[in-house]
Amino acid sequence: MPDFQIKKTPKDYDVCIVGSGAGGGMAAYVLANAGIKVVLLEAGPLYDPAKNVTQLKWPWESPRRGASTPLRNFGDFDAAYGGWELDGEPYTHKDGTKFDWFRSRMLGGRTNHWGRISLRFGPKDFKRKNIDGLGDNWPIGYEDVAPYYDKIDQLIGVFGSKENLPNDPDSIYLPPPKPRLHELFIKEAGTAIGVPVIPSRLSILTKPINKDRGSCFFCSQCNRGCTVYGDFSSSSVLVKPALKTGNIDVIPNVMAREVMTNAQGKATGISFVNKDDMQEYTVNAKVVVLAASACESARLLLNSKSSQFPNGLANSSGVVGKYLHDSTGTDMGGILPKLVGRKRYNEDGVGGMHVYSPWWLDNKKLDFPRGYHIEYYGGMGMPGYGFGFGMQGTNGKYPGRDGKQKEAGGYGTSLKDDYRYFYGASFGMSGRGEAIAREDNYCEIDPTTVDRYGIPVLRFHYKWSDHEVKQAKHMKQTFAEIIDKMGGVVTYGKSDGPENDYGLLAPGRIIHEVGTTRMGSDPNKSIVNKFNQTHDVKNVFIVDGGPFVSQADKNPTWTILALSMRASEYIIDELKKQNI
């Protein structure tokens, strides 16, 4: 057996970025366009939705008729390679707690799998401790991030409408699509009971914004990857243009092992394992930018131990991995009798909801401290692999075309007729809320387990608090009230109660985890400063969801993008000044 040898890549770079999702893609785009020499490390293969085409394929073309696999959790046609369980890449749990960790191994990361829900954090979201006394405030405010929200709105494109809501700031919007029929019923019912229902804010182009990207042609299949780049994913909108500058090299299919440092405690680059030959390599760079996801970046820091950094790199505070939190989520849905047996017409629209409900209440009058928004789905988009998660969930709960209640399920002509009858009448609602960031929710290195690449894995400790359970209860009550006002019939989600935390999904299931490398002014209590620069190592930056002090009742992607752009501009200035 030959001696083990760590191989060095032939080029040195100004910046090495680990991860190509929202944060890494934006950093690559900004830095490369500024003339900075960049190397981008990605744990999965290269990906271009214009070449890896699953868009517009018929459901029956799916090799497994839509069945999920560990690498394609949402079916054969979903764009994301990855999932909660990856072969050879385990993670563990502590004290009987639960956290499901979704990883996307491909160029663009998890931006290839998301609802394109592109919401700005509002002024209150950066200063929640001032309002309810829980958690911590960010060291920055909305005014610091707003200019970058404006820039990414124009760079990427987002549709919506100006509503003048104080904590749901308006953006620079493209025209929103009109509500579909089931959404009109939702809007009418929501308005009647005081729940606002407004146009969604999605990063999907309803009209062209540049010569490189086409506008949406309403196939409603954004989850498959868009061949005309009409929706946002990092691979097509950020990395692809960055490559055109000639200033960036992408190295795919590599697992970062550790951040290397010199005798002065300065980062010098990344050590990684190449998945193709299972050999270890190093790449040198003046600056290291971590964007591997909140948990993966924490893992990388914790595995980067040395005599100078015995607790892991940038972890003199002992806070790396702590304050992990994910969005809350619970669901309810059913059918609308007014729409059964409806006429067929094209109602596909964009790949996602045309309307949503932002948080509308004052938490001081409630028994839980943080809010949630409501996402709606349904209508007559082309079925992915059937609809309704199996007809047995519908025809056993409402009479069919003949007015008779039947036993759930069926086969042959009768089953086909049920699909025709109920198609277009189904709808669903999902709450997505803010959890409290707590020190005792964390990830750490498991001392006894490594992955197939020999890299120590993460061990999770996470429990929902009473705050999140009460929030889920309120979600269910709101859903039921809207459905009742619509005249709908609930087919799932109604029976959830205190025995199962009102259907509150396991932490990690919403795939919004943040907070493991939190931002703060005090190096004893935080990992990065207001520019996403680690306190301990001045040439290491973190631009994924890890620096989030709190999540907000919004999806994190737009804020990850904005903070990454802000940090990248700071890196450019600091390199010019030779400060890093």
N, C-alpha and C positions, 0 to 999 in steps of 0.2 A: 504494500500500500504506500503510495507516494506521500511525502510530507505535506501537511496542510499548509497552504500558502494563501495569504490575502493579496489579491491583485488590485492594482491601482488603475483607474481609468486614465486614458492618455491625456486628457485636457483638464485644466483648472478653470474655475468659473468665478464670476463675481458673486452669484447667488445660487444656492441649491435649494429647491423647493421639494418638499415631500408631500405628495398628494395633489390630485388634479381636479378636485371638486370645486365648489363655489369659491372658497378662499384661495386655494392653490391656483385655480384657473385665472382668477382676477389678478393675483400677484404676478403670474406669468405674463399676462396681457400688458399690465402697466409697466413692468420692468423691461420687458423685451422691446416695447415701443419707445422706451426711453434710451435704448442703446445698451442696456445692461446685458452682459453675457450670462445666460441662465441655463441651468440643467434642471429638468423636471423629472422626479422619480415617481413612478406609478406602480402600484402593486398588482395591477391587472393588465390585460391586453389593450392595444390601441383600438379605438372605436370611432367610427364615423357613420351616423345614421343614414347618410346618403348611399353608403356602400353595404352596411349591415342591415338590409331592408327586411322588415317584417310588416311595415305599414301597408294597409289595404289588402292583406291576405285574408282569405275567407276562414272562418273558424275551423272548418273541417280539414284545413291544410296543416293544422297543428299536429305534430308527430304523436303527441300523447293525448290528443283531443282536449287540450287545455289543462291537463293535470300539472300541478306544480312539481318542481324538483328543488333540492337544496340550493341550487344555483339560480333557479328561475322561480322564485316563490310566488310570483303572480302570473305564472303560465308561460308557455313557450314563446309568446309574442312580446312579452314585456322586455323593455330595453335593458333593464338592470341585470348584470351578472353579479350575483351575490345573494345574501340572505342572512337569516339569523343563525344558521348552522352551516359552517363551511368545513368540508373534509380536510382533516389535518390541521385545522385552526380552532382548537377548542377554547373555551373560557369557562371559568368556574364561579361558584357562588359560596357565600359565607353565611353561617347562622340561619340556614333555611330560607334566606331571602331570595327575591326574584328580580332579574333584569335580563331582558332579551336584547342582544346587541346585533343590529343589522349592519353588515359591511358590504359595500359594493366595490368589487375588484374589477375596475375598467377605467379607461380614460374618461374623465368627467365625473367619476364617482357617483354619488347618490343624486346628482343633478340629472341623471338619466332616469331616475325614479322619484318623481314628486308631483304634486298637484299644480305646480307653477303658481301657487298662492303667494303673492309678492306684496307683503304688508310691511309698511314702515312701523317701527316702534314709535310710540308717542312720547311727549314730554314727561308724563307720569311714569312711564315704563322704566325710565332711567333713575328715578328717585322714589321707588316704592317704599323704602324704609321711612321716608318722611310722612307717608300717608298712613301706613298700618303698623309701623314699628317692627316689621319682620324682615329678616335678611339684611342686605346691605344695599346702599346706593352705589350706582356706577360713579367713577371719578370724572365722567364726562356727561354731558347733557344732550338733549335733542339738537340744540343749536350747533353742537360740534359735528354731528353726523349728517344733518340735513343737507349741506352742500353736496355730500357724497351720494346720498339718496337721489338728489337731482341728477347727478352725473350718470348714475347707473340706469335711472329711468330713461334717459336719452340714449345711452349706449345700447341697452338691452331691449327696451320697450316693454310697457305694461299698460293694459287697458283698465278702464274704470271710470268713475264719475266723481266730480267734486261734491262733497257732502258737508264740508265745514264742521266735521266732528272734532272736538278738541283733542282727544287722545288717539284718533285714527287719522293722522295727517294726510291731506290730499297730496297726490303726486302729479307728475307731468304725464297725462293720460292719453292713450289712444282710445278710439271709440269702443265702447263695450258692445258685445252682441246682445240682441234682444232676449228677454226671458222666454224660455220654452213653456209649453202649456202647463205642465205640472208646477213649474216655478211661479207662474201667475197665480195659481191657487195658493201656493205657499206664501207668496207676497201678500195676497189679500187677507189670509188668515193671520199671518204675523202682524200686519199693520193693525188689524182689528183688536188684538190683545196687547198691543204696545211693544212688540218685538220688531225692531227695524229690519227690513229686508231690502238691501241695496245691491247695485251691480257689483259683481266680483272684481277683484284686482289681481289679474293673472298676467304673467309674463309670456303672452302669446300675441303675435302681431296680427292685428285686425286690419292693418294696412302696411305697406312696405315702409321701412325706415332707412334702408341702404341697398346698394346693388348686390350685396353678397347673400341676402336672406330674402326668401319669399314670404308672402303673407299667408295666414291660415286659410285653407280651403275647406274647413269644417268637416273633417273626417272623424273627429272626436277621438283620435287615437294617439294623443300625445305620449301616452305611456309606452308606445312602441318605438319612439324616436322619429323625428320629423325629417323626411328626405329633403325638404326645401328650407330647413332651419327656421321654420316659422315660430317655434317655441324656444324657450331658453334651456339649454344645457351647456355646461362649461366646455365640453369637448368641441361643440360646433360653433359657439358664439365667442369664446375666449381663447381657447388653446389653438384652434385652427388659424385664426388671424395672427396670433402671436408667432406661430411657425413661419408665416409669410415674411416676417421681419428678418429672418436669418440669424436671429440672436438667441435662439433657444434650441436645445437638444432635449428630446424626450427619451427616457430609458424606461421601457415598460417591463412588466412581469418581474419586479424586484421588490423584496421585502426589506424595509429599513430596519436595521438591528440596533444602531446606536448613533448618537451624535458624538463625533470625535472632538477632543479638546487637546490643547498644547499645555506646556508647563505653566503658562501664564493664565490658564483657565479660560482661554478664548476658544470658541468653536472653530474647527478647521475643515469640517465637512461631515459626510455621512458614510457609515459602514453599512453595506446591504448585501443580502443574499439574492443571487440571480436564480429565479425559479427554473430556468431552462437547464442549467448545468449544476445547480446546487452549490456553486462556489461563492465565496465571499469576496466582495470588491469594496474599494473605497473611492470616493470622489471628493476632491478638495474644492472649497469655496470660501470666499471672504465672509459671506453671510449665509446663515441657515434659516430657512423659513419653513415652519411646520404647519401643514394643512391637511393632515392625514385623517381628520375627524377628532372630536373632543376626546374620545377614549383612546384612540390609536396614538395620538400625539402625547397624551399622558403616559401611555405605555412606553413610548420611545424615550421620553425623559427619564422615567423611573428605571429603565434598563441601561441608561447611560451613566453608570457609576464609575467613580475613580477615587483616588486618594483625596482629590480636591472636592469631589462631590459625592460623598459616601451615601447620601440619601437619594441620589439621582440628580441629574443636571437641572439647574434652575430651581432647586427644591430646598433651599436653606430654610424656608418658612415651614416646610413639611405639609404644604397645602396641595401639592400636585395630586390629582386624582379625586380630591374632596369637592364637595358641593355639586356633585353630579345631579342633574335633574333633567327630566323629559316632560313633554306636554302630557296632560291628562287626556283621556278619551273614552267616550262611551257612545252607544249608537241605539237608534230605534227606527223602524220603518214599517211600511205596509203597502196597501193598495188604496187607490181612490176610486170608489164605485162609479163616480161620474165619468171616469175615463175608460172603464172596461169596454171591450169590443169597439174601441175607437178606430176611425179610418186611418189607413197607412199614409204617411207622407214623410219626407225627409226632415227630421228634427235633430240631426246629429249635433250640430253646433261645435264649439271648441271642446277639447279634451278636458273637461272639468265643468264645474258649476258656473252658471251665468249669474247667479245671485248668491249672496251670503248674508249672515247677520253678525255685525260686529258687537262687541260687548256694549250693553245698553243700560246697565243698572249701577247703583251706588252700593258698593260693598259694605259701607258702614251700616246699611239697613239690612244686611244679610248675616248669616252665621258662618260665612267663609270669607277669606280676605282677598282673593284674586279672581279675575274674570275669565270668560271663555268666549269664543266665537262659534257660530254654527255653520257647518258646511252641508249643502243639500245635493242630492243626486237622484237620478231617475230619468224618465222619458223614453224616447224611442231611438236612441243611438244604436248603431249596429251591434247586435249581441256579440260579446266576446266569445263565449263558449256556451251560449244559453243565457238566461237571465234569471234573477230571483234566487240565485244560489240553490237551484233545484226547485222544480215545480211543486214538490211536496210541501214546501214552505208557504205555498200560496193557496193551492186548490183544496187543501184540507181545512182552510180557515175562512173561506168565503164561497158562496154558491157559484156554480158555473153558469154557462150560457143558458141552460135549461131551468135555472132557478133552484136547482137541487144541490144540497150539500153532499159532497162525496167524500170517501176515504182519501186521505192524502196520497198522492202519487198517481199511478196508472201506467198505461202503455198503449201503443197503437194509435188508432184514429182519435180516440177520446183524449189522449194526452196531447196530441198535436193540436187539437182544437182548443184545449186549455191554454196552451202557449199563445195561440193567436188571440184568444179572448182577453187574457190578462196582460199581454205585451203592451207596454206604453202606459199602464196604469200603476206601476210600482214606483215607489219613491223611498228615500231614506234620509236620515239626518244624523250627523256626527258632531258632537261637541269636542272642541279642542281648547284646553284651558291651561292656565299658568299654575305650575306647582311652585312650592316654596323651596328655594335652595337651602339645603341643610348640610352641615359638616358631616353628619353621620350617614349620609348617602354618598358612597364613594366607590372607586375602583382602585385596586392595588395589585402588585405583582404576586402571583401565586408562587410560593417558594418551592413547590414540588412538581410543577407541570410546565412543559415546553411544547411549542407547536412543531410541525414537521420540519421547520427550518432551524430548529434548535433555539428559538427565541422564547424566553419566559412569557407566559400568558397572563392575562388579567383575571383577577378574582373580584366579583362584585358584591356589594352590600347595599341593598336598596329596599326601603319600605315606604309605602304611601302613608301620609299622616291623615288625621281626621279632617284637616282642611280640604284635602283632595277628595276624600270620600263624600263630604257634604257638597262639594262642588258637583260631583257626578250625580248626586241625588237631585240637585237643582236642574241639571241638564235634562234628566229624565222627565221631570215634572214639566219643564218647558216644552219638550218634544211632544208629550202627551196632550198638552193644551193646544198646541198648533194643529196637531192631527185631528183632534176633536173638532176644532173650529173649521177645518177643511172638510169635515165629513168623512174622514178617512177611517180605515180599519187597520189596526196594528197587527202585523204578522210576525214581528220579532222585536225583542228588546223590552217588552212590556212587563215580563215576569221578574226582571232583575230587582233585587231588594237588598236589604242590609246584609243578608247572608253571603252575597257575592260582591259587596261594595258597589251595588247599583250598576253592575256591568263594567266597572272601571277596568280598562285594559291593563295588562301587566306593564310595568315600567320598561321603556325601550320599544314598545310596540308602535308608538307613533313616529319613531325615527327622528326625533327632534332633540336628542340628548346634547346638552351643553354644560359648561360650568367647571370643568376639571382643571383648568389653568386660569383661574379668574383674574380679572383686571382689578387693579387697585393702586392707590397712592402709597400705601404702607407695605414695604417689602416683607415685613414679618407676617402679613396676612394675605398676601396675594402673589401671583407669579409674574404678571406682565403689567407694564405701566399703561398710560392712556393711549400710547401709540402701538400697543401690542408687542412691545419690546420686553424681553425678560429682564427682571431686576438684576439677576445674578450674572448673566452673560449678555453683554451689550450687543453682540452680533447674532443673537438668536431671537427670532420673532415667531409668534403663533397667530395664525389668521383663520382658523376654523372656528367652531362654536365653543371651544374650550374657554376663551376669555370672558364669556358672558357671565355677568354678575347675577342676572335674573333673566328669565325666558320671555316674559310678557305673554299675553293671550294671542300672540301672533306667531306664524311660522318664522323660523330664524334666518332663512336663506337670504333675504334682502338685506338684513343687518350684517350677516357674515360678509356679503359682497361689499357693502359700504365700508366696513371697518378694514377689510383687506385692501381696498383701494387707498384708504387713508394711510394705512401702515406702509404700503408700497411707495407712496409719494414721500413719506418720511424717510424710508430707506434710501431713496434716490438722493435726497438732500444730504443725509448723513454720509453717504459714500462720496459725494462731491466735496464735503468738508473734511473727509478722511477721519471721521470720528468713529467709524466702525470698520 
